[in-house]
Every structure is written in structure tokens, then in C-alpha cells.
Amino acid sequence: MKLLRHIPFLRMVLLHSLTAFGGPQGHYGMMVRRFVQKRHDVTEQELMEFTAFVQLLPGASSTQTLTLIGYKRGGLVLGLLTLFIWVLPAGILMSLLSFLLHYFDQQSKEADIFKFIQPMAVGFLAFAALRMGRIAIHNLITVVIAVVSAAITFLWFKTPWVFPVLLVAGGVVTNFSKKRIPQVEVKKRKIAWGNIWLFVVFFVLLGFMSEWARKQQLRIGHQEPQYRVWNLSENFYRFGSLVFGGGDVLVPLMYEQFVVRPKGENKYMSSEEFLTGSGMVRAIPGPVFSVAAFHGGMAMRKWGAGWQVVGCVAGLVFIFLPSVLLVLFFYPIWNYLKKYAVVYRSLEGINAVVVGIMAASSFYVMKDISIGSFQTIAITNLVVMVG
């Protein structure tokens, strides 16, 4: 019965999952509009803290942020339901694409319906950066941190370590002044280790099963679908556990694992097939990490539709599982640590860094959009961004 009162929230999550285009850069702006301004599920300050916190973790950042909104509103069950509703539509679309790929020609992949997604994403992101800047930027040091972070992010946008390094550095800088926020006594609390143990157990178990499957295939001298599923599951779980920087970092790692490394009959898919899926995931709503459903299906397609469905499900489950286990383990610890002055002071710098990252992301995405001429497409792009 308790879940019934959360139905309007879950309905909004479903709407978000069906309309959130533009990758993580666009998702944040839409979260501000829907879950802060319209529904008041979280405050702008809380959403900013969620955004900063998930940047410190590997995995799907916009998925982790939305899961935390559900978790904060209704606990673990609502957090997991939020995750499921958010991931499912994109997962189904990318799974279907793995079956229908051969029916798509180049014209359909470049259909005009997708050409305004990038300017939409820039508009959403710039909107979120402006809104959050009003809260986070309030003195000279936060202005300097935001500007420097924006410059560094723009120059090294696709470098995976740039986000966590900037966030840590921003937190360190605002700790130089201890007068404004003095330390108060904090009661110690027990840490629930369950989720992190699950994370480690899955990591070790899948690694063991993948190695066992590899040896079995060497022994029999050819590929078998039941063994490849273990290899895929380990691959996806490892990506979800270790990737910082979102889809821009995930896709190159997957390309090396699924296209470059396998040879002969071990090859998962061609370069063209991989790039088609990786491009199409940008043109559908939902998380970029849902591309794992496509790659999982493509890797299993030669064994028939049944195994292809298994590959899609394995990709979707194991790419998101580590993100959820990590965020639900570390968030209660983070929430507790915020009571310490050293962490609370760090939040000032971390929030300023987040604003800088979002501003730089707006300009980074904008550089690939035609806006610098008087042609119709440039004017239309500008109108879409402002709108």
C-alpha cells in the first residue's frame, strides 16, 4: 500500500525515461525541471549533491542520480523500482535494434528526426548549469573553482580521470578555510557492508566463471553459447565497475573488447555493427549504458533468437548492477560523512566544480553543432537551444 502514494512519482520517472534525450548532459537539466521544479521530490541543493557524489563513482552517472532520487523519496524498494522503469524502455529499444539491424539502411540511421537532439541537450544542460550556479557560486573562491574546472574539463573532456580529480581538488581547496564552518561533534554509526560485499562477490564469481568458460572453449576447440554468456556477463560487470566518465569512455572500451580483440569465429560483431549501435543509443531516450543490451544481443545472435535475448538481458543486467550496488552502499556513508566539517566544507568546492563541468559540457557539445552562420539550420539550432 505504501507504494501506491509513489505512483505519480513513478509515472514521472516513466515519462522521463521516454523523453530524456541527449545523454547524461541532457538528463540533468530535465531532472531539474521535473523532479525539482515541478514535483519537488528533491531540492536543487540535494540534486547538486547527488550529481557531485555520483561523479566520484564508476558507472552510469545519470542512472545513479535518478536511483538516488527514488531512494531518498521512498527507500530501497522505490529506488530499485525507479531504476527498473528508467532502464527498461531504452533496454528494450536497443535489444530490438540488435534483431532489426539488417533492416536499417544508412538513410534511416541518419534520419532528420534525430538532428535536433544535440541542440536540445545543450539547452537542457545550460539551463541546469545556470540554475545550479545560483546556489553553488556565491563567493570569489567558488567563482575561481568553477571557471578553472570548466576550462580543464573542456580541454580534457574525454579523459576519464578528469572528473574525479577535479572534484577531489575542489573539495581540498575549500578546506583551506576552517573559520566559516567549524567542526561539531558527530555520533559514530555502524556501516552496513552488505551491498559492497555483494559487489565484490559478483566481481570475483563472474571473473572465475568467465575464466572457466574460456578454458572449456579451448578444450573443445570451438565457441558454445552457454560459455560465451559467462564471458559477456563478466565483461559487462567489469565495465560497469571500472568506467569513470560515462558513455564516452564506455564505448571505446567495449570496442576494444568486442571488435578489436576477438579473432576469427570468436569475433562478436563487425566494426560497422558496433558503431551503428553506439550511434543509435544517442538517438533514443534513456541511459547511454543501455547500449550493452545491443552489444549483448549482437554477440549472441549466431546461436538464434533465444540466445540473443539472453545476451540482451545479460548486457542490461550486468552493466547496471555494479552502479546500483556501489551507489546504494556509498550514499549512506556519504550522507553520514557530510556531518563532518571537513566533508561539509568540501561540498562547497565540489558543487562549484559540478557547475564548471556542466558549463564546459555545454560548450563541448555545442562545438559540433552548426550555429555560427546565417543558414537556416544554424538559426534553427539556436532556436532549439534557447527554447
C-alpha positions in Angstrom: 0.0 0.0 0.0 2.9 2.4 0.7 3.9 2.2 -2.9 0.5 3.5 -4.1 1.4 7.0 -2.9 4.5 6.9 -5.1 2.6 6.1 -8.3 2.7 9.8 -9.5 6.4 9.8 -9.0 6.9 6.6 -10.9 4.7 7.9 -13.7 7.1 10.9 -14.0 10.1 8.5 -14.0 8.4 6.7 -16.9 7.8 9.9 -18.8 11.5 10.9 -18.1 12.7 7.5 -19.5 10.7 8.0 -22.7 11.7 11.6 -23.3 15.2 12.1 -21.8 17.3 12.5 -24.9 20.9 13.8 -25.1 22.8 11.5 -22.8 23.8 12.5 -19.2 24.4 16.1 -20.3 20.8 16.5 -21.2 19.4 14.3 -18.5 20.5 16.6 -15.6 18.7 19.6 -17.0 15.5 17.6 -17.4 15.8 16.3 -13.8 16.0 19.8 -12.5 12.8 20.7 -14.4 10.8 17.6 -13.5 12.0 16.4 -10.0 13.0 19.8 -8.5 10.8 22.5 -10.0 7.7 20.6 -11.0 7.4 17.8 -8.3 9.7 19.0 -5.5 11.0 15.4 -4.9 14.4 16.9 -4.1 15.7 20.4 -3.7 18.2 21.9 -6.1 20.9 21.6 -3.4 20.2 17.9 -2.9 20.2 17.2 -6.7 23.5 19.0 -6.9 25.0 16.9 -4.1 23.7 13.7 -5.8 25.3 14.9 -9.1 28.6 15.6 -7.4 28.6 12.3 -5.4 27.9 10.0 -8.4 30.8 11.7 -10.3 33.1 10.2 -7.7 31.9 6.7 -8.5 32.3 4.5 -11.6 29.2 3.5 -13.6 26.2 5.1 -15.2 26.0 8.6 -13.5 22.5 9.7 -14.6 21.1 6.3 -13.7 22.7 6.6 -10.2 21.4 10.1 -9.8 17.8 9.1 -10.6 18.1 6.0 -8.4 19.1 8.2 -5.5 16.1 10.5 -6.1 13.8 7.4 -5.7 15.9 6.1 -2.8 15.7 9.4 -1.0 11.9 9.7 -1.6 10.8 6.1 -0.7 13.8 3.9 0.4 15.4 0.9 -1.2 12.3 -0.6 -2.9 11.3 2.7 -4.6 15.0 3.3 -5.6 15.1 -0.1 -7.3 11.7 0.5 -9.0 12.9 3.8 -10.2 16.0 2.1 -11.7 13.9 -0.6 -13.4 11.4 1.9 -15.0 14.3 4.2 -16.1 16.4 1.5 -17.7 13.7 -0.7 -19.3 12.5 1.4 -22.3 16.0 2.1 -23.6 17.0 -1.5 -22.9 14.0 -2.8 -25.0 14.7 -0.4 -27.9 18.4 -1.4 -28.0 17.6 -5.1 -27.8 15.1 -4.7 -30.7 17.8 -2.9 -32.7 20.1 -6.0 -32.3 17.3 -8.0 -34.1 16.4 -5.4 -36.7 19.8 -4.1 -37.5 19.9 -5.6 -41.0 16.6 -3.8 -41.9 18.1 -0.4 -41.2 19.9 1.3 -44.1 22.1 4.3 -44.0 19.3 6.7 -44.7 17.3 5.6 -41.7 20.3 5.9 -39.4 20.7 9.5 -40.5 17.1 10.4 -40.4 16.2 14.0 -39.9 14.1 13.2 -36.9 17.4 12.9 -34.8 19.2 16.0 -36.0 18.0 18.4 -33.2 18.8 16.1 -30.3 22.2 17.7 -29.7 21.0 21.3 -29.5 18.2 20.1 -27.2 20.9 18.5 -24.9 22.9 21.8 -24.9 19.8 23.7 -23.9 18.9 21.4 -21.1 22.4 21.3 -19.8 23.0 25.1 -20.0 19.7 25.6 -18.1 20.8 23.2 -15.3 24.2 24.9 -15.1 22.6 28.3 -14.7 20.1 27.1 -12.1 22.7 25.3 -10.0 25.2 28.2 -10.4 22.9 30.4 -8.5 23.2 28.1 -5.5 26.8 27.0 -5.8 28.6 30.2 -6.9 28.4 32.7 -4.0 31.9 34.0 -3.4 35.3 34.5 -5.1 36.8 31.1 -4.4 33.7 29.3 -5.9 33.9 31.5 -9.0 37.5 30.7 -9.5 36.9 26.9 -8.9 34.0 26.9 -11.4 36.0 28.8 -14.1 39.1 26.7 -13.8 37.1 23.4 -13.7 35.2 24.5 -16.8 38.5 25.2 -18.7 40.1 21.9 -17.7 37.0 19.9 -18.4 36.7 21.5 -21.9 40.3 20.7 -22.8 40.3 17.1 -21.4 36.6 16.2 -21.7 37.2 12.6 -22.9 39.9 11.8 -20.3 38.3 9.5 -17.7 40.3 10.8 -14.7 39.5 14.5 -15.2 36.1 14.3 -13.3 37.1 12.6 -10.1 40.4 14.6 -9.9 38.6 17.9 -10.3 36.0 17.0 -7.7 38.6 16.0 -5.1 40.7 19.1 -5.9 37.7 21.4 -5.5 37.0 19.8 -2.1 40.5 20.2 -0.9 40.7 23.9 -1.9 37.6 24.9 0.1 39.1 23.2 3.2 41.9 25.7 3.4 39.5 28.0 5.3 38.3 26.4 8.6 36.8 29.5 10.2 33.5 29.6 8.3 32.3 26.0 9.1 33.8 24.8 12.4 33.8 21.1 13.4 30.9 19.9 15.7 30.6 16.6 17.5 29.3 13.8 15.4 27.9 10.5 16.7 29.5 7.4 15.2 27.3 5.0 13.4 27.6 1.4 12.1 28.2 0.8 8.4 26.1 -1.7 6.6 28.5 -3.7 4.5 26.0 -5.8 2.6 26.0 -4.1 -0.8 29.8 -3.8 -1.0 30.2 -7.5 -0.2 27.6 -8.3 -2.9 29.6 -6.1 -5.3 32.9 -8.0 -4.5 31.2 -11.4 -4.6 29.8 -10.8 -8.1 33.1 -9.4 -9.3 35.1 -12.5 -8.1 32.4 -15.0 -9.1 31.9 -13.7 -12.6 35.7 -13.4 -13.1 36.1 -17.1 -12.1 33.2 -18.3 -14.3 34.5 -16.3 -17.3 37.9 -17.9 -16.9 36.4 -21.4 -16.5 34.3 -20.8 -19.7 37.4 -19.7 -21.6 39.2 -22.9 -20.7 36.2 -25.0 -21.6 36.1 -23.5 -25.1 39.8 -24.0 -25.5 39.4 -27.7 -24.5 36.6 -28.4 -27.0 38.1 -26.1 -29.7 35.1 -24.0 -30.6 32.6 -21.5 -29.2 29.5 -22.5 -27.3 26.7 -20.1 -26.3 26.5 -21.1 -22.7 30.2 -20.3 -22.3 30.1 -17.0 -24.2 27.3 -15.8 -21.9 29.6 -16.1 -18.9 32.3 -14.2 -20.8 29.9 -11.4 -21.7 28.5 -11.2 -18.2 32.0 -10.7 -16.8 32.8 -8.1 -19.5 29.7 -6.0 -18.8 30.1 -6.2 -15.0 33.7 -5.2 -15.2 32.8 -2.2 -17.5 30.1 -1.1 -15.1 32.5 -1.4 -12.1 35.5 0.4 -13.5 34.3 3.0 -16.1 34.5 6.6 -15.0 33.3 9.3 -17.4 30.1 7.7 -18.7 29.3 6.5 -22.2 32.2 8.5 -23.9 34.6 6.2 -22.0 32.5 3.0 -22.1 32.2 2.8 -25.9 35.9 2.8 -26.7 36.5 0.1 -24.0 33.7 -2.0 -25.5 35.1 -1.5 -29.0 38.4 -2.9 -27.9 36.8 -5.9 -26.1 34.2 -6.9 -28.7 35.6 -5.8 -32.0 39.4 -5.5 -31.9 40.5 -8.3 -29.6 38.4 -11.3 -30.8 39.6 -13.0 -33.9 38.0 -15.5 -36.4 34.9 -17.2 -35.1 35.4 -15.6 -31.7 34.6 -12.2 -33.2 31.5 -10.7 -31.5 30.5 -8.3 -34.3 31.9 -6.1 -37.1 33.1 -2.6 -36.6 30.2 -1.3 -38.6 27.6 -3.1 -36.5 29.3 -1.9 -33.3 29.3 1.7 -34.4 25.7 1.6 -35.6 24.5 0.5 -32.1 26.8 3.0 -30.4 25.4 5.8 -32.6 21.8 4.8 -32.3 21.9 4.8 -28.5 22.5 8.6 -28.7 19.3 9.0 -30.7 16.9 7.3 -28.2 15.8 8.4 -24.8 17.3 6.9 -21.6 20.7 5.9 -20.3 23.7 5.5 -22.7 24.8 2.4 -20.9 21.7 0.6 -22.3 23.9 0.1 -25.4 25.0 -3.0 -23.6 21.7 -4.7 -24.5 22.5 -4.2 -28.2 26.1 -5.4 -27.9 25.0 -8.4 -25.8 22.4 -9.4 -28.4 24.8 -9.0 -31.3 27.4 -11.1 -29.6 24.9 -14.0 -29.2 22.9 -13.7 -32.5 24.6 -16.5 -34.4 23.0 -19.0 -32.0 19.5 -18.0 -32.6 16.8 -15.7 -31.2 16.7 -17.4 -27.8 20.3 -16.9 -27.0 20.2 -13.4 -28.5 17.5 -12.5 -25.9 19.8 -14.0 -23.2 22.6 -11.8 -24.4 20.5 -8.7 -24.3 19.3 -9.4 -20.8 22.8 -10.2 -19.6 24.2 -7.0 -21.0 21.4 -4.9 -19.4 21.6 -6.5 -16.0 25.4 -6.7 -15.6 26.2 -3.2 -16.9 23.9 -1.6 -14.4 24.2 -3.9 -11.4 27.6 -2.6 -10.1 26.4 1.0 -10.5 23.4 0.3 -8.2 25.4 -1.7 -5.6 28.1 1.0 -5.4 25.7 4.0 -5.1 23.4 2.3 -2.5 26.4 1.3 -0.4 28.4 4.6 -0.5 25.5 7.0 -0.4 24.5 6.3 3.3 28.3 6.7 4.2 28.5 9.9 2.2 25.3 11.2 3.9 26.9 10.4 7.3 30.3 11.9 6.4 28.7 15.2 5.4 28.2 15.9 9.1 32.0 16.3 9.5 33.1 19.8 8.8 36.0 18.7 6.5 33.5 17.0 4.2 30.9 19.8 4.5 33.5 22.4 3.6 34.5 20.1 0.7 30.9 20.2 -0.7 31.3 24.0 -1.4 34.2 23.3 -3.7 32.7 20.1 -5.2 29.4 21.9 -6.1 31.4 24.7 -7.8 33.3 22.0 -9.8 30.0 20.4 -10.9 28.8 23.8 -12.2 32.1 24.2 -14.1 31.8 20.7 -15.6 28.2 21.3 -16.7 29.1 24.6 -18.3 32.1 23.1 -20.1 29.9 20.2 -21.3 27.5 22.7 -22.8 30.3 24.3 -24.8 31.9 21.0 -25.7 28.7 19.6 -27.2 28.0 23.0 -28.8 31.2 22.9 -30.8 29.9 20.1 -33.0 26.6 22.0 -33.8 26.2 24.4 -36.6 25.4 27.8 -35.1 28.0 30.2 -36.5 26.3 31.1 -39.8 23.1 32.7 -41.1 22.0 29.4 -42.7 18.5 28.1 -41.8 19.9 25.1 -39.9 22.2 27.3 -37.7 19.3 29.6 -36.8 17.0 26.6 -36.1 19.7 25.1 -33.8 19.9 28.3 -31.9 16.1 28.5 -31.5 16.0 24.9 -30.3 18.7 25.6 -27.7 17.0 28.7 -26.4 13.6 27.0 -26.4 
